[in-house]
Amino acid sequence: MTRAEAPSAHERRAELAIGLPSVAVAVALALLAASDRAFDVESAVLLVLAYGVLSHVRFSAGAGHTAPTQLVFVTMLYALPTELVPLLVMAGMVVGNVPDYVRGTVHPARALMVPGDAWHAVGPTAVLLAAGAVEPTGSAWLWLLPGLAAQFAIDFVVSVARAQLALDIPLRDQLRALGWVWLVDALLTPLGVLGALASLERPHAFLLVLPLAALLSVFARERNQRVEQALELGNAYRGIAMLLGDLLEDADEYTGGDHTRGVVALSLEVADELGLDDRERHNVELTALLHDIGKIVIPAEIINRPGPLDAEEWALMRTHTIEGQRMLERVGGSLAEIGRLVRASHERWDGTGYPDGLAGDEIPREAAIVAACDAFNAMTTDRAYRRARSW
């Protein structure tokens, strides 16, 4: 088994910059605030262990993952001295990572990330303590709403800080992952409240959430497997697309070489600027890679002619998008959908494109992006019959 890598010096500095203030605030809350609730060692141990177990029920979410730890976290706020919760959350995170440290799938030095990850516990803890709403009675539950808002706000700030300091995951990817994390936490918070209420009547009744955690674990495993299978299939389709691109390059050095690579790169930049989702971005990439694949069936003397084509030759050239669609439909799967976009990749906004004369919003957005980037790249590239135009 490949041993996990230790964090780089840059990562260590970034995590220390984020984590040390978290530890300082957690210690300050533990020492300076008081909820006047007795510390029950048995409940604390059980909740920390439960937090560690739940931290391993992981759902992939964009650039990271989320876990249903909110089930236990909310109970901690009301079943234990509230001021100790951030420190106990850190302990739960470390406990949850121990199996990974032992197996070598996570380097022990990655424990430096724990204080930074535990920042989310500070917001609700501070809100409840400041409001004196540490007892689950009357309207005190309403303070969980601003507490949850504080939790999400701190998550956002920490993600921005990591994007600025660590520079390993783009902020946009982190925010996409955060949206999923916030949704899971918001939905599980009421269940955590029920666990805390049940524990008022019967000690350790919060353990009743663990069967739900087991069910979530099954769902998480199945979802992660589907994500992995989708990634593998996507890589397979990308490999087929690159192979077809290589065939096109053999047939036409300009179209299959620098031109196609340039269109792909520019199209992806435009897709990112427009905020396309992952599926649309994937479609843009493959459409840009294969937008001229139908030229394989066009005679080389027409494609490489150093001069204008006559009307008959142009009519033949314009069939290449239809041929491209036909080829990709024969491959099937996701590439059949790409074939529809390839067919539309030479349409024009004013309806004068080909082969179907689509106009405006009739043109699929992914195809419109590729069409614009294809035109820009063609105009700014040397051709056999003219020099490149300036940007």
C-alpha positions in Angstrom: 0.0 0.0 0.0 1.3 3.5 -0.9 2.0 5.4 2.3 0.2 8.7 2.7 2.4 11.8 2.2 3.1 14.2 5.0 1.9 17.8 4.5 4.3 20.1 2.8 6.0 22.9 4.8 3.6 25.4 3.0 0.6 23.3 4.1 1.8 23.1 7.7 2.2 26.9 7.9 -1.3 27.4 6.4 -2.9 25.0 8.8 -1.1 26.4 11.8 -2.2 29.9 10.8 -5.8 28.7 10.7 -5.7 26.1 13.5 -3.8 27.9 16.3 -6.5 30.7 16.7 -9.1 27.9 16.8 -7.3 26.2 19.7 -6.9 29.6 21.5 -10.6 30.4 21.1 -11.7 27.0 22.2 -9.4 27.1 25.3 -10.7 30.6 26.1 -14.3 29.5 25.9 -13.5 26.5 28.2 -11.8 28.7 30.8 -13.8 31.9 30.7 -17.3 30.9 30.0 -19.6 28.7 32.2 -22.8 27.0 31.5 -23.1 25.6 35.0 -23.7 22.1 33.7 -22.0 19.2 35.4 -19.4 17.4 33.4 -20.4 13.7 33.0 -17.4 11.7 31.9 -19.3 8.8 30.6 -21.5 11.0 28.4 -18.5 12.9 27.2 -16.6 9.8 26.2 -19.6 8.3 24.4 -20.3 11.5 22.5 -16.7 11.9 21.5 -16.6 8.3 20.3 -19.9 8.8 18.4 -18.5 11.9 16.8 -15.5 10.0 15.7 -17.6 7.2 14.2 -19.8 9.6 12.4 -16.8 11.5 11.0 -16.0 8.4 9.0 -19.5 8.3 7.3 -18.3 10.5 4.5 -20.1 11.7 1.4 -18.0 13.1 -1.4 -18.9 16.7 -2.0 -17.0 18.6 -4.7 -13.4 19.1 -3.7 -13.9 17.5 -0.3 -16.5 15.6 1.7 -19.0 15.9 4.5 -20.1 13.7 7.4 -23.3 13.6 9.5 -21.5 14.7 12.7 -24.2 17.3 13.2 -26.3 14.5 14.8 -23.9 14.4 17.7 -22.6 17.9 17.7 -26.0 19.5 18.5 -26.5 16.9 21.3 -23.1 17.9 22.7 -24.2 21.5 23.0 -27.0 20.6 25.4 -25.8 17.4 27.0 -22.3 18.5 28.0 -20.9 21.8 29.4 -21.4 24.0 26.3 -18.1 25.8 26.8 -16.2 22.5 26.4 -17.8 21.5 23.1 -15.2 22.9 20.7 -12.4 21.0 22.5 -14.4 17.8 22.6 -15.2 18.2 18.8 -11.4 18.3 18.2 -11.0 15.2 20.3 -13.8 13.5 18.3 -12.1 14.4 15.0 -8.8 12.9 16.2 -10.5 9.7 17.4 -12.2 9.4 14.0 -8.9 9.7 12.1 -7.0 7.2 14.2 -7.9 4.2 11.9 -6.6 6.2 8.9 -3.4 7.0 10.8 -2.9 3.3 11.7 -3.6 2.1 8.2 -1.3 4.7 6.7 -4.0 6.2 4.4 -3.7 9.6 6.2 -0.3 10.8 7.5 -0.4 11.6 11.3 0.9 15.1 10.6 -2.4 15.8 8.9 -3.8 16.1 12.4 -2.7 19.7 12.1 -5.9 20.2 10.0 -8.1 19.2 13.0 -8.2 22.6 14.8 -9.0 24.4 11.5 -11.8 21.9 10.7 -13.2 22.3 14.2 -13.7 26.1 13.8 -17.4 25.3 12.9 -18.0 24.3 16.5 -17.0 27.7 17.9 -19.9 29.7 16.3 -22.9 27.8 17.8 -21.0 27.5 21.1 -20.4 31.2 21.4 -23.9 32.1 20.4 -25.6 29.8 23.0 -23.2 31.0 25.7 -23.7 34.6 24.9 -27.5 34.3 24.9 -27.6 32.2 28.0 -29.5 29.6 26.0 -27.5 26.5 27.1 -30.5 24.7 28.6 -33.0 23.1 26.2 -36.1 24.7 27.6 -38.7 27.1 26.4 -37.6 29.3 23.5 -33.9 28.6 24.0 -34.0 26.3 21.0 -34.5 29.3 18.8 -31.0 30.4 19.4 -29.8 27.4 17.4 -30.8 29.3 14.3 -28.3 32.1 14.7 -25.9 29.5 16.0 -26.3 27.6 12.8 -25.8 30.8 10.8 -22.6 31.5 12.8 -21.4 27.9 12.0 -21.9 28.4 8.3 -20.3 31.9 8.3 -17.2 30.5 10.1 -17.0 27.6 7.6 -17.0 30.2 4.8 -14.3 32.3 6.3 -12.1 29.2 7.0 -12.6 28.1 3.4 -11.6 31.5 2.0 -8.5 31.5 4.3 -7.5 28.0 3.2 -7.9 29.0 -0.5 -5.7 32.0 0.1 -3.0 30.3 2.2 -2.9 26.7 1.1 -3.6 27.3 -2.6 -4.2 23.6 -3.3 -8.0 23.7 -3.9 -9.6 26.6 -5.8 -12.0 28.7 -3.7 -14.8 28.0 -6.2 -14.5 24.2 -5.7 -14.4 24.7 -1.9 -17.6 26.8 -2.0 -19.4 24.2 -4.1 -18.5 21.6 -1.5 -19.6 23.9 1.3 -23.1 24.1 -0.2 -23.5 20.4 0.2 -22.0 20.5 3.7 -24.4 23.2 4.8 -27.4 21.4 3.4 -26.5 18.2 5.3 -25.9 20.1 8.5 -29.1 22.0 8.3 -31.2 18.9 7.7 -29.6 16.9 10.5 -29.8 19.7 13.1 -33.4 18.9 14.1 -32.5 15.3 14.6 -29.6 16.3 16.9 -32.1 18.4 18.9 -34.3 15.3 19.3 -31.3 13.4 20.5 -30.6 16.1 23.1 -34.2 16.1 24.3 -34.3 12.4 24.6 -31.2 12.5 26.7 -32.9 14.8 29.2 -35.3 12.0 30.1 -33.0 9.0 29.7 -29.2 9.3 29.9 -27.3 8.3 26.8 -30.6 8.2 24.7 -28.6 10.1 22.1 -27.1 6.8 21.1 -30.4 6.1 19.3 -29.0 8.2 16.4 -26.3 5.6 15.7 -28.7 3.2 13.7 -29.5 6.2 11.5 -25.8 6.8 11.2 -25.4 3.2 10.0 -28.1 3.7 7.4 -26.4 6.9 6.2 -23.1 4.9 6.0 -24.7 2.5 3.6 -26.1 5.3 1.5 -22.7 7.1 1.6 -20.8 3.9 0.5 -23.2 3.4 -2.4 -23.1 7.0 -3.5 -19.3 7.1 -3.4 -19.2 4.0 -5.5 -21.5 5.5 -8.0 -19.3 8.7 -8.1 -16.2 6.6 -8.6 -17.9 4.6 -11.4 -19.0 7.8 -13.0 -15.5 9.2 -12.9 -14.1 6.0 -14.4 -16.7 6.1 -17.2 -16.0 9.8 -17.7 -12.3 9.1 -18.0 -13.0 6.2 -20.4 -15.1 8.6 -22.6 -12.3 11.2 -22.4 -9.8 8.6 -23.5 -12.0 7.6 -26.5 -12.3 11.3 -27.4 -8.5 11.8 -27.2 -8.0 8.8 -29.4 -10.4 10.2 -32.0 -8.6 13.5 -31.7 -5.3 11.7 -32.5 -6.9 10.2 -35.6 -8.0 13.6 -36.6 -4.6 15.0 -36.1 -3.1 12.4 -38.4 -5.6 13.4 -41.0 -5.3 17.2 -40.6 -2.3 18.6 -38.7 -3.9 22.0 -38.2 -7.3 20.9 -37.1 -6.2 18.0 -34.9 -3.2 19.7 -33.3 -2.7 23.1 -31.9 -6.1 24.4 -33.1 -8.1 21.7 -31.2 -5.9 22.1 -28.0 -6.4 25.9 -28.2 -10.1 25.6 -28.6 -10.3 23.1 -25.6 -8.3 25.4 -23.3 -10.2 28.5 -24.2 -13.6 26.8 -24.1 -12.9 25.6 -20.6 -11.8 29.0 -19.4 -15.1 30.5 -20.8 -17.1 27.7 -19.1 -15.5 28.4 -15.8 -16.1 32.2 -16.2 -19.8 31.5 -16.9 -20.1 29.2 -13.9 -21.2 26.1 -15.8 -21.8 23.0 -13.6 -19.5 20.0 -13.8 -21.7 18.2 -16.3 -21.9 21.2 -18.7 -18.1 21.8 -18.3 -17.5 18.1 -19.2 -19.7 18.5 -22.2 -17.8 21.6 -23.3 -14.5 19.9 -23.0 -15.5 16.9 -25.1 -17.3 19.0 -27.6 -14.3 21.3 -28.1 -12.1 18.2 -28.4 -14.3 16.6 -31.0 -16.0 19.5 -32.7 -14.2 18.8 -36.0 -14.0 15.0 -35.8 -16.3 14.6 -38.8 -13.5 16.1 -41.0 -11.9 12.7 -41.0 -14.3 11.7 -43.8 -13.7 14.9 -45.8 -11.1 14.6 -48.6 -7.7 15.9 -47.4 -7.3 18.0 -50.6 -10.4 20.0 -49.6 -9.4 20.4 -45.9 -5.8 21.5 -46.7 -6.5 23.6 -49.8 -4.5 26.9 -49.5 -7.3 29.0 -50.9 -11.1 29.5 -51.0 -13.4 26.6 -51.6 -16.0 26.6 -54.3 -19.7 26.2 -53.5 -19.7 22.4 -54.0 -16.7 22.0 -51.8 -18.2 24.2 -49.1 -21.4 22.1 -49.2 -19.3 19.0 -48.6 -17.2 20.6 -45.9 -20.4 21.6 -44.0 -21.4 18.0 -43.7 -18.6 17.3 -41.3 -20.7 18.2 -38.2 -23.4 15.8 -39.3 -20.7 13.1 -39.9 -19.2 13.9 -36.5 -22.6 13.4 -34.8 -23.1 10.1 -36.7 -19.7 8.8 -35.6 -20.3 9.7 -31.9 -23.7 8.2 -31.9 -22.2 4.9 -33.0 -19.9 5.0 -30.0 -23.0 5.6 -27.8 -23.3 6.4 -24.2 -22.4 10.0 -23.2 -20.7 10.5 -26.5 -24.0 10.3 -28.2 -25.1 13.5 -26.3 -21.7 15.1 -27.3 -22.6 14.2 -30.9 -25.7 16.5 -30.7 -23.4 19.3 -29.4 -20.8 18.7 -32.1 -23.5 18.9 -34.7 -24.4 22.4 -33.3 -20.8 23.6 -32.9 -20.8 25.6 -36.2 -24.2 27.3 -35.7 -24.2 31.1 -35.5 -26.2 33.3 -33.2 -27.8 35.1 -36.2 -28.9 31.8 -37.7 -26.5 31.8 -40.6 -24.5 28.8 -39.4 -24.8 25.1 -40.3 -26.1 22.5 -40.6 -29.5 23.4 -39.1 -29.6 27.2 -39.1 -30.2 27.4 -35.4 -30.2 30.9 -33.9 -29.9 32.5 -30.5 -31.0 30.3 -27.6 -31.8 27.5 -29.9 -28.1 26.7 -29.9 -27.1 24.5 -26.9 -25.0 26.7 -24.6 -22.1 24.3 -24.6 -22.1 24.3 -28.4 -22.3 28.1 -28.5 -19.2 28.4 -26.3 -17.2 26.1 -28.5 -18.4 27.9 -31.7 -17.2 31.2 -30.3 -13.9 29.9 -29.1 -13.4 28.0 -32.4 -13.9 31.1 -34.4 -11.6 33.2 -32.1 -8.9 30.6 -32.3 -9.2 30.3 -36.1 -9.0 34.1 -36.5 -5.9 34.4 -34.3 -4.0 31.4 -35.8 -1.9 31.3 -39.0 -3.7 29.5 -41.8 -2.5 28.1 -45.1 -4.1 31.0 -46.9 -3.6 33.9 -44.6 -1.7 35.2 -41.6 -3.2 35.3 -38.1 -5.2 38.4 -37.1 -4.1 40.2 -33.9 -6.0 39.7 -30.7 
